[in-house]
Amino acid sequence: MKFIEFDHTKCDECFKCLRECPTKAIAFTNHSRHIIDDLCIKCGKCQMHCATGALKIQLDLKSVQTAIYKGKRVVASLAPSFPGAFKLSHPGQMVTALKRLGFLKVEETARGAEIVSLAYEAYIESGFSDNIITSCCPSSNYLIEHYYQDAIKSVIPIVSPMISHGFDIKKRFGEDTYVVFIGPCLAKKAEAVDIFGSIDAVITFKELSQWLEVEKLVLDHLEPSQFDTPVTQRGRAYPLGGSLWRTDLETRINPNYKYIHVDGIEDCKSFLEAVSKKEIKGYCAELNICSSSCINGPDMPCDAPNLYKRMSLMNTHINQIERTGHIDPPVVTNEQMVRSFIPKNTGFPPINDHQISEILIQMEKYSETDQLNCGACGYSSCYEKAIAISRGHSDINMCLDSLRKKAESLQSIIFDNSPNAICILDGEFRIQEVNPSFNRLLNASKIKLKHWPIAALIEDSIFEETQVAINGHIGKKIYLESIERTFYANVVNIQNGKFYVGIFTDITEYENSREEFERVKSETLITCQQVIDKQMRIAQEIASLLGETTAETKVGLNKLKKLVLTNGGE
């Protein structure tokens, strides 16, 4: 059952969830991501450590509220770790709050834990296996079924306290009773689906906290009420781990076993590996995937006290009942109490060493020294990441070291091949690095310039100016008389004068062409003016000639006119 999904709009691919995942059950490929259900043990560590809230858990709260609204007989099975999760003056205030929310009955899952303990005693007494492993933690059960299948025969074939309590409630109140488990464990959501007929819905302490806030129920302001059924100290102590083996809680102990409590994913894996390889014998172990057991479950309210405060509150809650207390006789049938554990096939072929070697080469891991095993990609080793790539769970370009090398290589290509002269100085204006163009343009190819003062080549005042410039940047044109070249200089002050970077663009040819253009333009203007002046003189001369000929023509025509008139009078 896949009960965790990604909100792709919130995921920034930081791989923190993958780093925290003990079985690497998350695939990141082509900028998409999903939970690999065949590898997931439902521990919830990915969701608990996601900084952006991109991992969403299957929520049953709406279903619970609907059942209450429809008038169903809704009963709460409350994990006994609740006093450490909520701000209470008295544990009974939680009972009052749940009944105000609409629960008909409120019982502690500690009753189910006591029922399971009684069943465990019988199996341990029988000595059915060289090593014995409890089955109360669903995440550890999934871990065994998926990864340590040789240890299955050592697991007590009994349901968890939540499941036994759910069956017990339905036997007492009717099979149509709607049973809701409330606790800090996310794996319970998957377990409730896997074992049909016991639990109808699971809500976490965080979900309950949000529900109480919406309903404006302040726990500390409520009058306390009694739970609807008694429990034992042993059952109530389950969230702290190890209560099964406490002789002061009247547990029958088989002297042929060493009794231990194993908590935390790495310790659980180490113990299961030893059992699978038959390296140990005679151990009876209570396994909890969560470090410090259920009191440190993954879905506590955001404002829950720290771990040790929670432990202190839990111990107070445990000691409020008699050590020799008993529960009402359980009504769960043997068939309901017994379960089987089945090896789960991950569906992956055996690891192909040749293929893994090829992938490592593609990752630029040519030898063991290239395998940094930095964990930035989410995998504990480069070899483990290569396996994930072979299975289609990861991309080669997710390797931070490889990306860094590529970035550095690209930077080096740009630095070495830039046509601009580039230099990097320290805080005392001494050269730390120059590119080939700097050597070429400043005629310094045969000189080792490192640690030289820049003033030996370029006036250092332009670098000093960046100390007071806006944004620590200066851009200006400079002329180097020693090499008779003109540059446009961009100089940047880095880390308040710890370093300086100078980028010098050779604009000599441009400047020379610009000067030539100005000369040609000036000469052209002079020539144009001369042509204009000459044209004006010619125009004036033509006008003068036209004026003379016009006057002469007028005189001649007048004479002709006079002559014609005279002849006509005769």
Secondary structure, DSSP 8 states (H G I E B T S, - for coil): ---EEE-TTT-----HHHHH-TT--EEEETTEEEE-TTT-----HHHHH-SS--EEE---HHHHHHHHHTT--EEEEE-TTGGGTS--SSTHHHHHHHHHHT-SEEEETHHHHHHHHHHHHHHHHHT-SSSEE----HHHHHHHHHH-GGGGGGB--B--HHHHHHHHHHHHH-TT-EEEEEES-SHHHHHHHHSTTS-SEEEEHHHHHHHHHHTT--GGGS-----SS---HHHHTGGGS-GGG-GGGT----TTSEEEEEESHHHHHHHHHHHHTT---SEEEEEESSTTGGGG-TT--TT---HHHHHHHHHHHHTTS-TT---------HHHHB--------------HHHHHHHHHHTT--SGGG-----TTSSSSHHHHHHHHHTTSS-GGG-HHHHHHHHHHHHHHHHHH-SSEEEEEETTSBEEEE-HHHHHHTT-TTS--TT-BGGGTS-THHHHHTTTSGGGEEEEEEEETTTTEEEEEEEEEETTTTEEEEEEEE-HHHHHHHHHHHHHHHHHHHHHHHHHHHHHHHHHHHHHHHHHHHHHHHHHHHHHHHHHHHHHH-
